[in-house]
Amino acid sequence: MIPEDRQKMNDLCKRIQEEKDPTTFDRLIRELDELLSREDQQIHQQWKKTGS
Protein backbone atom coordinates (compact mmCIF):
# COMPACT_ATOMS: atom_id res chain seq x y z
CA MET A 1 0.00 0.00 0.00
CA ILE A 2 1.38 3.37 -0.94
CA PRO A 3 1.79 5.90 1.88
CA GLU A 4 -1.01 8.13 0.55
CA ASP A 5 -3.50 5.24 0.56
CA ARG A 6 -2.38 4.16 4.02
CA GLN A 7 -2.92 7.70 5.33
CA LYS A 8 -6.33 7.88 3.66
CA MET A 9 -7.28 4.54 5.23
CA ASN A 10 -6.22 5.76 8.66
CA ASP A 11 -8.15 9.01 8.21
CA LEU A 12 -11.26 7.18 7.05
CA CYS A 13 -11.13 4.79 9.99
CA LYS A 14 -10.85 7.66 12.44
CA ARG A 15 -13.74 9.52 10.80
CA ILE A 16 -15.89 6.37 10.73
CA GLN A 17 -15.22 5.79 14.41
CA GLU A 18 -16.40 9.30 15.29
CA GLU A 19 -19.21 9.76 12.76
CA LYS A 20 -22.76 10.15 14.09
CA ASP A 21 -24.67 10.89 10.90
CA PRO A 22 -25.84 7.61 9.27
CA THR A 23 -25.62 8.96 5.72
CA THR A 24 -22.07 10.23 6.17
CA PHE A 25 -21.13 7.04 7.99
CA ASP A 26 -22.35 4.94 5.05
CA ARG A 27 -20.44 7.11 2.57
CA LEU A 28 -17.24 6.77 4.57
CA ILE A 29 -17.70 3.00 4.79
CA ARG A 30 -18.08 2.82 0.99
CA GLU A 31 -14.89 4.87 0.53
CA LEU A 32 -13.00 2.54 2.85
CA ASP A 33 -14.40 -0.50 1.08
CA GLU A 34 -13.25 0.85 -2.31
CA LEU A 35 -9.78 1.53 -0.94
CA LEU A 36 -9.52 -1.95 0.56
CA SER A 37 -10.84 -3.56 -2.62
CA ARG A 38 -8.14 -1.86 -4.68
CA GLU A 39 -5.49 -3.01 -2.23
CA ASP A 40 -6.87 -6.56 -2.31
CA GLN A 41 -6.68 -6.61 -6.11
CA GLN A 42 -3.11 -5.33 -6.07
CA ILE A 43 -2.03 -7.94 -3.54
CA HIS A 44 -3.58 -10.76 -5.57
CA GLN A 45 -2.02 -9.51 -8.80
CA GLN A 46 1.42 -9.37 -7.16
CA TRP A 47 0.93 -12.84 -5.73
CA LYS A 48 0.04 -14.25 -9.14
CA LYS A 49 3.18 -12.70 -10.64
CA THR A 50 5.55 -13.95 -7.94
CA GLY A 51 3.76 -17.09 -6.83
CA SER A 52 4.10 -16.15 -3.17
Jmol script that loads the backbone (N, CA, C; Angstrom):
load data "model"
ATOM      1  N   MET A   1       0.854  -1.172   0.000  1.00  0.00           N
ATOM      2  CA  MET A   1       0.000   0.000   0.000  1.00  0.00           C
ATOM      3  C   MET A   1       0.901   1.236   0.000  1.00  0.00           C
ATOM      4  N   ILE A   2       0.583   2.149  -0.876  1.00  0.00           N
ATOM      5  CA  ILE A   2       1.383   3.367  -0.936  1.00  0.00           C
ATOM      6  C   ILE A   2       1.050   4.244   0.277  1.00  0.00           C
ATOM      7  N   PRO A   3       1.995   5.083   0.680  1.00  0.00           N
ATOM      8  CA  PRO A   3       1.786   5.901   1.879  1.00  0.00           C
ATOM      9  C   PRO A   3       0.515   6.764   1.837  1.00  0.00           C
ATOM     10  N   GLU A   4       0.184   7.292   0.665  1.00  0.00           N
ATOM     11  CA  GLU A   4      -1.007   8.128   0.551  1.00  0.00           C
ATOM     12  C   GLU A   4      -2.283   7.319   0.836  1.00  0.00           C
ATOM     13  N   ASP A   5      -2.337   6.096   0.312  1.00  0.00           N
ATOM     14  CA  ASP A   5      -3.497   5.242   0.559  1.00  0.00           C
ATOM     15  C   ASP A   5      -3.564   4.817   2.020  1.00  0.00           C
ATOM     16  N   ARG A   6      -2.418   4.548   2.607  1.00  0.00           N
ATOM     17  CA  ARG A   6      -2.383   4.162   4.020  1.00  0.00           C
ATOM     18  C   ARG A   6      -2.895   5.314   4.896  1.00  0.00           C
ATOM     19  N   GLN A   7      -2.470   6.542   4.565  1.00  0.00           N
ATOM     20  CA  GLN A   7      -2.924   7.704   5.326  1.00  0.00           C
ATOM     21  C   GLN A   7      -4.431   7.905   5.149  1.00  0.00           C
ATOM     22  N   LYS A   8      -4.893   7.743   3.919  1.00  0.00           N
ATOM     23  CA  LYS A   8      -6.329   7.885   3.661  1.00  0.00           C
ATOM     24  C   LYS A   8      -7.113   6.831   4.448  1.00  0.00           C
ATOM     25  N   MET A   9      -6.613   5.599   4.475  1.00  0.00           N
ATOM     26  CA  MET A   9      -7.279   4.544   5.228  1.00  0.00           C
ATOM     27  C   MET A   9      -7.344   4.902   6.708  1.00  0.00           C
ATOM     28  N   ASN A  10      -6.244   5.372   7.256  1.00  0.00           N
ATOM     29  CA  ASN A  10      -6.222   5.764   8.660  1.00  0.00           C
ATOM     30  C   ASN A  10      -7.195   6.907   8.938  1.00  0.00           C
ATOM     31  N   ASP A  11      -7.222   7.890   8.049  1.00  0.00           N
ATOM     32  CA  ASP A  11      -8.146   9.011   8.210  1.00  0.00           C
ATOM     33  C   ASP A  11      -9.599   8.551   8.142  1.00  0.00           C
ATOM     34  N   LEU A  12      -9.894   7.691   7.169  1.00  0.00           N
ATOM     35  CA  LEU A  12     -11.255   7.182   7.047  1.00  0.00           C
ATOM     36  C   LEU A  12     -11.678   6.408   8.289  1.00  0.00           C
ATOM     37  N   CYS A  13     -10.800   5.569   8.796  1.00  0.00           N
ATOM     38  CA  CYS A  13     -11.125   4.785   9.993  1.00  0.00           C
ATOM     39  C   CYS A  13     -11.419   5.688  11.180  1.00  0.00           C
ATOM     40  N   LYS A  14     -10.629   6.724  11.331  1.00  0.00           N
ATOM     41  CA  LYS A  14     -10.853   7.656  12.436  1.00  0.00           C
ATOM     42  C   LYS A  14     -12.196   8.372  12.269  1.00  0.00           C
ATOM     43  N   ARG A  15     -12.477   8.819  11.052  1.00  0.00           N
ATOM     44  CA  ARG A  15     -13.740   9.522  10.804  1.00  0.00           C
ATOM     45  C   ARG A  15     -14.932   8.591  11.002  1.00  0.00           C
ATOM     46  N   ILE A  16     -14.812   7.347  10.555  1.00  0.00           N
ATOM     47  CA  ILE A  16     -15.887   6.368  10.730  1.00  0.00           C
ATOM     48  C   ILE A  16     -16.155   6.151  12.202  1.00  0.00           C
ATOM     49  N   GLN A  17     -15.104   6.041  12.973  1.00  0.00           N
ATOM     50  CA  GLN A  17     -15.225   5.794  14.407  1.00  0.00           C
ATOM     51  C   GLN A  17     -15.979   6.925  15.111  1.00  0.00           C
ATOM     52  N   GLU A  18     -15.811   8.139  14.627  1.00  0.00           N
ATOM     53  CA  GLU A  18     -16.399   9.300  15.290  1.00  0.00           C
ATOM     54  C   GLU A  18     -17.719   9.766  14.674  1.00  0.00           C
ATOM     55  N   GLU A  19     -18.047   9.265  13.495  1.00  0.00           N
ATOM     56  CA  GLU A  19     -19.209   9.764  12.759  1.00  0.00           C
ATOM     57  C   GLU A  19     -20.518   9.390  13.443  1.00  0.00           C
ATOM     58  N   LYS A  20     -21.437  10.364  13.493  1.00  0.00           N
ATOM     59  CA  LYS A  20     -22.762  10.155  14.091  1.00  0.00           C
ATOM     60  C   LYS A  20     -23.879  10.126  13.048  1.00  0.00           C
ATOM     61  N   ASP A  21     -23.656  10.814  11.943  1.00  0.00           N
ATOM     62  CA  ASP A  21     -24.674  10.887  10.901  1.00  0.00           C
ATOM     63  C   ASP A  21     -24.669   9.603  10.065  1.00  0.00           C
ATOM     64  N   PRO A  22     -25.806   8.899   9.990  1.00  0.00           N
ATOM     65  CA  PRO A  22     -25.841   7.613   9.273  1.00  0.00           C
ATOM     66  C   PRO A  22     -25.485   7.724   7.783  1.00  0.00           C
ATOM     67  N   THR A  23     -25.900   8.796   7.151  1.00  0.00           N
ATOM     68  CA  THR A  23     -25.618   8.961   5.723  1.00  0.00           C
ATOM     69  C   THR A  23     -24.125   9.161   5.494  1.00  0.00           C
ATOM     70  N   THR A  24     -23.511   9.997   6.282  1.00  0.00           N
ATOM     71  CA  THR A  24     -22.073  10.226   6.167  1.00  0.00           C
ATOM     72  C   THR A  24     -21.307   8.964   6.539  1.00  0.00           C
ATOM     73  N   PHE A  25     -21.754   8.290   7.574  1.00  0.00           N
ATOM     74  CA  PHE A  25     -21.127   7.038   7.992  1.00  0.00           C
ATOM     75  C   PHE A  25     -21.114   6.034   6.832  1.00  0.00           C
ATOM     76  N   ASP A  26     -22.254   5.871   6.177  1.00  0.00           N
ATOM     77  CA  ASP A  26     -22.348   4.942   5.045  1.00  0.00           C
ATOM     78  C   ASP A  26     -21.414   5.337   3.907  1.00  0.00           C
ATOM     79  N   ARG A  27     -21.325   6.636   3.635  1.00  0.00           N
ATOM     80  CA  ARG A  27     -20.440   7.108   2.569  1.00  0.00           C
ATOM     81  C   ARG A  27     -18.982   6.810   2.908  1.00  0.00           C
ATOM     82  N   LEU A  28     -18.604   7.035   4.139  1.00  0.00           N
ATOM     83  CA  LEU A  28     -17.236   6.765   4.568  1.00  0.00           C
ATOM     84  C   LEU A  28     -16.920   5.270   4.494  1.00  0.00           C
ATOM     85  N   ILE A  29     -17.877   4.455   4.868  1.00  0.00           N
ATOM     86  CA  ILE A  29     -17.696   3.000   4.786  1.00  0.00           C
ATOM     87  C   ILE A  29     -17.477   2.574   3.340  1.00  0.00           C
ATOM     88  N   ARG A  30     -18.248   3.152   2.422  1.00  0.00           N
ATOM     89  CA  ARG A  30     -18.081   2.823   0.995  1.00  0.00           C
ATOM     90  C   ARG A  30     -16.699   3.244   0.499  1.00  0.00           C
ATOM     91  N   GLU A  31     -16.238   4.416   0.914  1.00  0.00           N
ATOM     92  CA  GLU A  31     -14.893   4.867   0.526  1.00  0.00           C
ATOM     93  C   GLU A  31     -13.830   3.906   1.033  1.00  0.00           C
ATOM     94  N   LEU A  32     -13.958   3.490   2.276  1.00  0.00           N
ATOM     95  CA  LEU A  32     -13.001   2.543   2.850  1.00  0.00           C
ATOM     96  C   LEU A  32     -13.058   1.213   2.107  1.00  0.00           C
ATOM     97  N   ASP A  33     -14.242   0.763   1.804  1.00  0.00           N
ATOM     98  CA  ASP A  33     -14.401  -0.496   1.078  1.00  0.00           C
ATOM     99  C   ASP A  33     -13.735  -0.434  -0.293  1.00  0.00           C
ATOM    100  N   GLU A  34     -13.890   0.680  -0.994  1.00  0.00           N
ATOM    101  CA  GLU A  34     -13.252   0.847  -2.306  1.00  0.00           C
ATOM    102  C   GLU A  34     -11.730   0.826  -2.175  1.00  0.00           C
ATOM    103  N   LEU A  35     -11.225   1.500  -1.176  1.00  0.00           N
ATOM    104  CA  LEU A  35      -9.783   1.526  -0.943  1.00  0.00           C
ATOM    105  C   LEU A  35      -9.259   0.124  -0.641  1.00  0.00           C
ATOM    106  N   LEU A  36      -9.943  -0.597   0.209  1.00  0.00           N
ATOM    107  CA  LEU A  36      -9.522  -1.947   0.558  1.00  0.00           C
ATOM    108  C   LEU A  36      -9.661  -2.904  -0.623  1.00  0.00           C
ATOM    109  N   SER A  37     -10.667  -2.717  -1.433  1.00  0.00           N
ATOM    110  CA  SER A  37     -10.845  -3.564  -2.616  1.00  0.00           C
ATOM    111  C   SER A  37      -9.697  -3.378  -3.602  1.00  0.00           C
ATOM    112  N   ARG A  38      -9.285  -2.132  -3.794  1.00  0.00           N
ATOM    113  CA  ARG A  38      -8.138  -1.863  -4.683  1.00  0.00           C
ATOM    114  C   ARG A  38      -6.875  -2.518  -4.145  1.00  0.00           C
ATOM    115  N   GLU A  39      -6.671  -2.410  -2.843  1.00  0.00           N
ATOM    116  CA  GLU A  39      -5.489  -3.015  -2.234  1.00  0.00           C
ATOM    117  C   GLU A  39      -5.542  -4.534  -2.366  1.00  0.00           C
ATOM    118  N   ASP A  40      -6.702  -5.109  -2.173  1.00  0.00           N
ATOM    119  CA  ASP A  40      -6.875  -6.557  -2.306  1.00  0.00           C
ATOM    120  C   ASP A  40      -6.527  -7.007  -3.719  1.00  0.00           C
ATOM    121  N   GLN A  41      -6.990  -6.275  -4.720  1.00  0.00           N
ATOM    122  CA  GLN A  41      -6.683  -6.614  -6.112  1.00  0.00           C
ATOM    123  C   GLN A  41      -5.185  -6.532  -6.374  1.00  0.00           C
ATOM    124  N   GLN A  42      -4.538  -5.489  -5.863  1.00  0.00           N
ATOM    125  CA  GLN A  42      -3.105  -5.329  -6.072  1.00  0.00           C
ATOM    126  C   GLN A  42      -2.329  -6.470  -5.431  1.00  0.00           C
ATOM    127  N   ILE A  43      -2.717  -6.854  -4.235  1.00  0.00           N
ATOM    128  CA  ILE A  43      -2.028  -7.944  -3.541  1.00  0.00           C
ATOM    129  C   ILE A  43      -2.173  -9.241  -4.324  1.00  0.00           C
ATOM    130  N   HIS A  44      -3.363  -9.521  -4.822  1.00  0.00           N
ATOM    131  CA  HIS A  44      -3.582 -10.755  -5.565  1.00  0.00           C
ATOM    132  C   HIS A  44      -2.849 -10.746  -6.902  1.00  0.00           C
ATOM    133  N   GLN A  45      -2.770  -9.597  -7.545  1.00  0.00           N
ATOM    134  CA  GLN A  45      -2.017  -9.505  -8.796  1.00  0.00           C
ATOM    135  C   GLN A  45      -0.529  -9.740  -8.549  1.00  0.00           C
ATOM    136  N   GLN A  46       0.008  -9.164  -7.486  1.00  0.00           N
ATOM    137  CA  GLN A  46       1.417  -9.368  -7.157  1.00  0.00           C
ATOM    138  C   GLN A  46       1.675 -10.831  -6.824  1.00  0.00           C
ATOM    139  N   TRP A  47       0.764 -11.447  -6.113  1.00  0.00           N
ATOM    140  CA  TRP A  47       0.926 -12.844  -5.729  1.00  0.00           C
ATOM    141  C   TRP A  47       0.940 -13.737  -6.963  1.00  0.00           C
ATOM    142  N   LYS A  48       0.067 -13.448  -7.914  1.00  0.00           N
ATOM    143  CA  LYS A  48       0.037 -14.252  -9.142  1.00  0.00           C
ATOM    144  C   LYS A  48       1.336 -14.109  -9.928  1.00  0.00           C
ATOM    145  N   LYS A  49       1.940 -12.923  -9.902  1.00  0.00           N
ATOM    146  CA  LYS A  49       3.184 -12.696 -10.639  1.00  0.00           C
ATOM    147  C   LYS A  49       4.365 -13.403  -9.976  1.00  0.00           C
ATOM    148  N   THR A  50       4.394 -13.401  -8.652  1.00  0.00           N
ATOM    149  CA  THR A  50       5.550 -13.948  -7.944  1.00  0.00           C
ATOM    150  C   THR A  50       5.324 -15.373  -7.450  1.00  0.00           C
ATOM    151  N   GLY A  51       4.069 -15.758  -7.312  1.00  0.00           N
ATOM    152  CA  GLY A  51       3.763 -17.088  -6.831  1.00  0.00           C
ATOM    153  C   GLY A  51       3.884 -17.228  -5.322  1.00  0.00           C
ATOM    154  N   SER A  52       4.053 -16.114  -4.639  1.00  0.00           N
ATOM    155  CA  SER A  52       4.102 -16.151  -3.172  1.00  0.00           C
ATOM    156  C   SER A  52       3.669 -14.853  -2.576  1.00  0.00           C
TER     157      SER A  52
END
end "model"
wireframe off; spacefill off
backbone 0.3
color backbone group
